[in-house]
Amino acid sequence: MDTAAPADTPHTARTEEVLEVTERFVAHNYHPLEVVVTKAQGATVTDADGKQYLDFLAGYSALNFGHGHPAILEAAHKQLDRVTLTSRAFHNDQLGPFARELCGLIGKDMMLPMNTGAEAVEAGIKVARKWGYERKGVQPDQANIIVAAGNFHGRTTTVISFSDDDDARRNYGPYTPGFITVPFGDIAALEDAIDQNTVAVLLEPIQGEAGVVVPPAGYLPAVRTLTETNNVLFIADEIQSGLGRTGSTLACEHEGVVPDVYLLGKALGGGVVPVSAVVADTDVLGVLQPGQHGSTFGGNPLACAVGRVVVSLLSDGQFQERARTLGGILHTGLEQLRAKGVTAVRGRGLWAGIDIDPALGSGREVCRRLADYGVLAKDTHGPTIRFAPPLVATEAEILRGIDYLAKVLEDLA
């Protein structure tokens, strides 16, 4: 169905009221487009005016399986009627099976359940430092972790301490020490930065917020070799890139790389509840003892019941194959727009960073006009927009999103 609507379609009073109350009572830490979503199913959302949109953001990959996936909702409904929270002061009957199934999917011994992606990153940092002191023998308070320029691992105080995003970092000091930044994709710079106090290298295998930046071929294997040689942990932040998004369960698999630690989140909660995890072998996660790290909601039975379905959906590889196939269609279509205002296309699977000629308009302007046509996407860093449709999107929906981007570029030319 063609969901296009004229750019000057007025908002209804209901939409205006929602926007007004949100502006008044919600902190202005986001700058959303003026779309008020009231319903969603699959790859489609509906706003307060009844207009439908293709969701080409998918909650920054939190909705890999689309809105309202029936198996995920069924598990959530059933668990809601049983028990939703016990805290980790007691056991529940979902956490153990979820951990076993997730570890089986990922190929590691243990998992640490958390809630948000940023919590998983913070937990991974703590585990790496503790491992460094207790296993590697680094002197107290001397541990350093190497990160990449252009990274995005969240917005907590520790994480923004090693961010080079001025909006995320400015005026939040003093900053947490213990991090060294090197250029993403530069293996020589990474090698030069490693010293006797380095406990981990923390990287996104594909940098999402930076514009879906794929490192040079061979970079991740070289990182793996360097970290093994120097007794340093390789921590892969797969919170956005993982769980089917790029055409494999984990983006690292494209290069045949197995890090020491995976950080997972977003899609792990099926778009229903926040679920994240640190997944590693016993020699790493085994450094944690009772009372040394925790979370009241981490590992709650509702989250685990949902997470178990997500693991099940990924277990036969169908979603990964779907992302590969549809991703080929997506990238082929986007490449054909290079002569029409697109200057670069990056990414893997159903994930693309698209640079727009700044002479045509900003990334936000392109996204605003896409929304007028019925496609929701997100800009990042000026002229760049991102496409990340749910893995349940159809070929026709993928092609329609590309067609509408072509229309926007024609309008701006």
C-alpha positions as CSV (number, residue, x, y, z in Angstrom):
1,M,0.0,0.0,0.0
2,D,1.3,3.4,-0.9
3,T,1.6,5.4,2.4
4,A,2.8,8.7,0.9
5,A,1.1,11.8,2.1
6,P,1.6,15.5,1.1
7,A,4.4,17.2,3.0
8,D,2.0,19.9,4.2
9,T,-0.6,17.5,5.7
10,P,-1.6,19.2,9.0
11,H,-1.3,17.4,12.4
12,T,-4.5,16.7,14.1
13,A,-5.3,18.3,17.5
14,R,-4.5,15.0,19.1
15,T,-1.0,14.9,17.7
16,E,-0.4,18.6,18.6
17,E,-1.5,17.9,22.2
18,V,0.9,14.9,22.4
19,L,3.8,17.0,21.1
20,E,3.0,19.9,23.4
21,V,2.8,17.8,26.6
22,T,6.0,16.0,25.6
23,E,7.8,19.2,25.0
24,R,6.6,20.6,28.3
25,F,7.3,17.6,30.6
26,V,10.1,15.5,29.0
27,A,13.8,16.5,29.2
28,H,15.0,17.7,25.9
29,N,17.8,15.1,25.5
30,Y,16.4,14.0,22.1
31,H,15.2,15.9,19.0
32,P,12.6,13.6,17.5
33,L,10.8,14.1,14.3
34,E,7.2,15.1,14.8
35,V,5.7,11.7,14.4
36,V,3.5,10.3,17.2
37,V,3.5,6.5,16.9
38,T,0.4,4.9,18.4
39,K,0.4,1.4,16.8
40,A,3.0,-0.9,15.2
41,Q,3.2,-4.3,13.5
42,G,6.0,-5.9,11.7
43,A,7.9,-3.3,9.8
44,T,5.1,-0.7,9.9
45,V,4.0,1.9,12.4
46,T,0.9,4.0,12.5
47,D,0.8,7.6,13.9
48,A,-1.9,9.4,15.8
49,D,-3.4,10.6,12.5
50,G,-3.7,7.1,11.1
51,K,-0.9,7.5,8.7
52,Q,1.4,4.5,8.2
53,Y,5.1,4.5,7.9
54,L,7.8,2.0,7.1
55,D,10.1,1.8,10.1
56,F,13.6,1.9,8.7
57,L,15.3,2.6,12.1
58,A,13.9,-0.4,14.0
59,G,14.7,1.1,17.4
60,Y,18.4,1.3,16.6
61,S,18.3,-2.5,16.0
62,A,16.2,-3.2,19.1
63,L,13.4,-4.3,16.8
64,N,15.3,-6.7,14.6
65,F,12.3,-9.0,14.7
66,G,9.8,-6.3,14.0
67,H,7.0,-4.8,16.0
68,G,4.8,-7.3,17.8
69,H,6.4,-10.5,16.7
70,P,3.8,-13.1,17.7
71,A,6.2,-15.6,19.4
72,I,7.8,-12.9,21.4
73,L,4.5,-11.4,22.5
74,E,3.1,-14.8,23.4
75,A,6.1,-15.5,25.7
76,A,5.8,-12.1,27.3
77,H,2.0,-12.5,27.9
78,K,2.5,-15.9,29.5
79,Q,5.3,-14.7,31.7
80,L,3.3,-11.6,32.8
81,D,0.7,-13.9,34.3
82,R,3.3,-16.0,36.2
83,V,6.1,-13.8,37.7
84,T,7.9,-10.7,36.3
85,L,10.5,-9.9,39.0
86,T,12.2,-11.6,41.9
87,S,15.5,-9.7,42.0
88,R,18.7,-11.8,42.0
89,A,18.2,-12.3,45.8
90,F,16.3,-15.4,44.7
91,H,16.4,-17.8,41.7
92,N,13.8,-17.8,39.0
93,D,13.0,-20.6,36.5
94,Q,13.8,-18.5,33.3
95,L,17.3,-17.1,34.0
96,G,19.3,-20.4,34.0
97,P,17.7,-21.7,30.8
98,F,18.1,-18.3,29.1
99,A,21.8,-18.2,30.0
100,R,22.3,-21.8,28.8
101,E,20.6,-21.1,25.5
102,L,22.3,-17.7,24.9
103,C,25.7,-19.2,25.7
104,G,25.0,-22.0,23.3
105,L,24.1,-19.6,20.5
106,I,27.1,-17.4,21.1
107,G,29.6,-20.1,21.9
108,K,30.8,-19.0,25.4
109,D,30.6,-20.5,28.9
110,M,28.8,-17.8,30.9
111,M,26.7,-14.7,30.7
112,L,26.1,-11.7,33.0
113,P,22.5,-10.5,32.6
114,M,21.9,-6.7,32.6
115,N,19.2,-4.4,31.2
116,T,20.5,-1.7,28.8
117,G,23.3,-1.7,26.4
118,A,25.2,0.9,28.4
119,E,24.9,-1.3,31.5
120,A,26.5,-4.1,29.5
121,V,29.3,-1.9,28.4
122,E,29.9,-0.6,32.0
123,A,29.9,-4.2,33.3
124,G,32.3,-5.3,30.5
125,I,34.7,-2.5,31.6
126,K,34.5,-3.5,35.2
127,V,35.1,-7.2,34.4
128,A,38.1,-6.4,32.1
129,R,39.7,-4.3,34.8
130,K,39.1,-6.9,37.5
131,W,40.5,-9.6,35.1
132,G,43.5,-7.4,34.5
133,Y,44.4,-7.1,38.2
134,E,43.5,-10.6,39.2
135,R,44.5,-12.7,36.2
136,K,47.1,-10.6,34.3
137,G,48.8,-9.0,37.3
138,V,48.4,-5.4,36.4
139,Q,49.3,-3.1,39.3
140,P,46.4,-1.6,41.2
141,D,44.7,1.4,39.5
142,Q,47.0,1.2,36.4
143,A,44.7,-0.7,34.0
144,N,44.0,0.9,30.6
145,I,41.5,0.0,27.9
146,I,42.0,0.9,24.3
147,V,39.0,2.2,22.4
148,A,38.4,3.5,18.8
149,A,37.8,7.1,17.6
150,G,34.2,7.6,16.5
151,N,33.0,5.0,19.0
152,F,29.5,4.9,20.5
153,H,29.0,2.7,23.5
154,G,26.4,4.6,25.4
155,R,26.2,7.9,27.4
156,T,27.0,7.0,31.0
157,T,29.7,9.1,32.7
158,T,32.4,6.5,32.2
159,V,31.5,5.8,28.5
160,I,31.4,9.5,27.5
161,S,34.8,9.9,29.1
162,F,36.3,8.2,26.1
163,S,33.8,9.5,23.5
164,D,34.8,12.1,20.9
165,D,31.2,13.2,20.3
166,D,31.2,16.7,21.7
167,D,27.4,16.7,22.3
168,A,27.7,13.6,24.5
169,R,30.8,14.7,26.3
170,R,30.9,18.5,26.8
171,N,30.3,19.8,30.3
172,Y,30.1,16.4,32.0
173,G,33.6,16.3,33.5
174,P,35.6,15.4,35.4
175,Y,36.0,12.3,33.2
176,T,36.9,8.8,34.1
177,P,40.6,8.0,33.4
178,G,42.0,4.7,32.0
179,F,41.2,4.9,28.3
180,I,43.4,5.3,25.2
181,T,41.8,6.3,21.9
182,V,43.2,5.2,18.5
183,P,41.8,5.6,15.0
184,F,39.3,2.9,14.0
185,G,40.7,0.5,11.5
186,D,44.4,1.5,12.1
187,I,46.1,-1.7,13.4
188,A,49.5,0.0,13.6
189,A,48.1,2.7,16.0
190,L,46.5,0.0,18.1
191,E,49.7,-2.0,18.3
192,D,51.6,1.1,19.4
193,A,49.1,1.9,22.1
194,I,49.2,-1.5,23.8
195,D,51.4,-1.6,26.9
196,Q,51.9,-3.7,30.0
197,N,48.9,-2.2,31.6
198,T,46.5,-2.7,28.8
199,V,43.7,-5.1,29.9
200,A,41.3,-4.8,26.9
201,V,40.6,-3.5,23.5
202,L,36.9,-2.4,23.3
203,L,35.5,-2.0,19.7
204,E,32.3,-2.1,17.7
205,P,33.0,-4.5,14.8
206,I,30.9,-2.0,12.8
207,Q,30.6,1.5,14.2
208,G,26.8,2.3,14.2
209,E,26.4,5.9,15.4
210,A,29.5,6.9,13.4
211,G,27.6,6.1,10.3
212,V,27.7,2.3,9.9
213,V,31.4,2.3,9.4
214,V,32.9,-1.1,8.4
215,P,36.6,-1.5,9.2
216,P,39.1,-2.5,6.5
217,A,39.2,-6.2,5.6
218,G,41.6,-8.0,7.9
219,Y,41.4,-5.4,10.7
220,L,39.4,-7.5,13.2
221,P,41.5,-10.6,12.7
222,A,44.6,-8.5,13.2
223,V,43.0,-7.1,16.4
224,R,42.4,-10.7,17.6
225,T,46.0,-11.6,16.9
226,L,47.4,-8.6,18.7
227,T,45.2,-9.1,21.8
228,E,46.1,-12.8,22.0
229,T,49.8,-12.1,21.6
230,N,49.8,-9.4,24.4
231,N,47.4,-11.2,26.8
232,V,44.7,-8.5,26.3
233,L,41.0,-9.1,26.2
234,F,39.2,-8.3,23.0
235,I,35.7,-7.0,23.8
236,A,33.3,-6.7,20.9
237,D,30.3,-4.4,21.4
238,E,27.7,-6.1,19.3
239,I,24.8,-4.3,20.8
240,Q,23.7,-2.7,17.5
241,S,25.5,-5.0,15.1
242,G,24.6,-8.3,16.6
243,L,21.8,-10.8,16.6
244,G,21.2,-11.1,12.9
245,R,21.4,-7.5,11.8
246,T,24.4,-7.8,9.4
247,G,23.5,-11.2,8.0
248,S,25.2,-13.3,10.6
249,T,24.4,-13.9,14.3
250,L,27.3,-11.6,15.2
251,A,29.2,-9.1,13.0
252,C,32.5,-10.5,14.0
253,E,31.6,-13.8,12.2
254,H,32.1,-12.0,8.9
255,E,35.8,-12.0,9.6
256,G,36.0,-15.3,11.4
257,V,36.9,-13.6,14.6
258,V,35.9,-14.8,18.1
259,P,36.5,-12.1,20.7
260,D,37.0,-12.9,24.4
261,V,33.9,-10.9,25.4
262,Y,30.7,-10.0,23.6
263,L,28.4,-7.2,24.7
264,L,24.8,-7.8,23.6
265,G,21.6,-5.8,24.0
266,K,18.9,-4.1,22.0
267,A,17.5,-6.9,19.8
268,L,18.0,-9.3,22.8
269,G,14.9,-7.9,24.3
270,G,12.7,-8.4,21.2
271,G,11.5,-4.9,21.2
272,V,9.5,-5.6,24.4
273,V,11.8,-5.1,27.4
274,P,15.4,-4.0,27.9
275,V,17.7,-7.0,28.0
276,S,21.5,-7.0,27.7
277,A,24.3,-9.3,28.5
278,V,28.0,-9.7,28.9
279,V,28.9,-13.1,27.4
280,A,32.4,-14.7,27.9
281,D,34.2,-17.8,29.0
282,T,34.7,-18.7,32.7
283,D,38.2,-17.5,32.9
284,V,36.9,-14.0,32.3
285,L,33.5,-13.8,33.9
286,G,34.6,-16.1,36.7
287,V,36.4,-13.1,38.3
288,L,33.0,-11.9,39.6
289,Q,32.0,-13.0,43.1
290,P,28.8,-12.3,45.0
291,G,28.2,-8.7,45.8
292,Q,30.8,-7.4,43.3
293,H,28.3,-6.4,40.6
294,G,24.6,-6.5,40.4
295,S,21.3,-5.3,39.0
296,T,17.8,-5.5,40.5
297,F,16.1,-6.0,37.2
298,G,19.0,-7.8,35.4
299,G,18.0,-11.4,34.7
300,N,14.3,-10.9,35.6
301,P,12.0,-13.7,34.5
302,L,10.0,-11.5,32.1
303,A,13.2,-10.4,30.3
304,C,14.6,-13.9,30.3
305,A,11.4,-15.4,28.8
306,V,11.5,-12.9,26.0
307,G,15.3,-13.4,25.5
308,R,14.8,-17.2,25.2
309,V,12.4,-16.6,22.2
310,V,14.9,-14.3,20.6
311,V,17.6,-17.0,20.9
312,S,15.2,-19.5,19.5
313,L,14.4,-17.3,16.5
314,L,18.1,-17.0,15.7
315,S,18.9,-20.7,16.2
316,D,18.1,-22.0,12.7
317,G,19.8,-19.1,10.8
318,Q,16.7,-18.1,8.8
319,F,16.8,-14.5,10.0
320,Q,20.5,-14.2,9.3
321,E,19.9,-15.5,5.8
322,R,17.0,-13.1,5.4
323,A,19.3,-10.2,6.4
324,R,21.9,-11.3,3.9
325,T,19.4,-11.6,1.0
326,L,17.5,-8.5,1.7
327,G,20.7,-6.7,2.6
328,G,22.0,-7.4,-0.9
329,I,18.8,-5.8,-2.3
330,L,19.1,-2.8,0.0
331,H,22.7,-2.1,-0.8
332,T,22.3,-2.6,-4.5
333,G,19.4,-0.2,-4.6
334,L,21.2,2.4,-2.5
335,E,24.3,2.2,-4.7
336,Q,22.1,3.1,-7.7
337,L,21.4,6.5,-6.0
338,R,25.0,7.6,-6.1
339,A,24.4,9.7,-9.2
340,K,21.3,11.3,-7.6
341,G,22.8,12.8,-4.5
342,V,24.2,9.9,-2.5
343,T,28.0,10.2,-2.1
344,A,28.7,7.0,-0.1
345,V,27.0,3.8,1.1
346,R,28.4,1.6,3.9
347,G,27.3,-1.3,5.9
348,R,26.4,-5.0,5.9
349,G,23.1,-6.9,5.7
350,L,20.1,-4.8,6.6
351,W,22.2,-2.0,7.9
352,A,23.4,1.0,5.8
353,G,25.0,4.3,6.4
354,I,24.2,6.7,3.6
355,D,26.0,9.9,3.0
356,I,24.0,12.7,1.3
357,D,25.5,15.4,-0.7
358,P,25.5,18.4,1.7
359,A,24.5,20.7,-1.2
360,L,21.1,19.0,-1.2
361,G,20.4,19.2,2.5
362,S,21.3,17.9,5.9
363,G,20.7,14.3,7.1
364,R,17.9,15.6,9.3
365,E,16.2,17.3,6.4
366,V,16.3,14.2,4.4
367,C,14.8,12.2,7.2
368,R,12.1,14.8,7.7
369,R,11.1,14.5,4.0
370,L,11.3,10.7,4.2
371,A,8.8,10.8,7.0
372,D,6.5,13.0,4.8
373,Y,6.6,10.2,2.3
374,G,6.0,7.5,4.9
375,V,9.5,6.2,5.9
376,L,11.1,6.6,9.3
377,A,14.9,6.8,9.4
378,K,17.5,8.6,11.5
379,D,20.3,11.0,10.7
380,T,23.7,11.0,12.3
381,H,26.6,13.4,12.1
382,G,25.4,16.0,9.6
383,P,24.9,14.6,6.1
384,T,24.6,10.9,7.0
385,I,21.4,8.9,7.5
386,R,20.9,5.3,8.5
387,F,18.7,2.6,7.2
388,A,18.1,-0.4,9.5
389,P,14.7,-2.0,8.7
390,P,13.5,-4.9,10.7
391,L,14.6,-8.3,9.5
392,V,10.9,-9.2,8.9
393,A,10.5,-6.5,6.3
394,T,9.5,-7.7,2.8
395,E,11.5,-7.2,-0.4
396,A,8.7,-4.9,-1.6
397,E,9.0,-2.8,1.6
398,I,12.8,-2.5,1.2
399,L,12.4,-1.4,-2.4
400,R,9.7,1.1,-1.4
401,G,12.0,2.7,1.1
402,I,14.7,3.1,-1.5
403,D,12.2,4.5,-4.0
404,Y,11.1,7.1,-1.5
405,L,14.7,8.1,-0.7
406,A,15.1,8.6,-4.5
407,K,12.1,10.8,-4.5
408,V,13.4,12.9,-1.6
409,L,16.7,13.4,-3.4
410,E,14.8,14.5,-6.6
411,D,12.8,16.9,-4.5
412,L,16.0,18.4,-3.1
413,A,17.9,18.6,-6.3
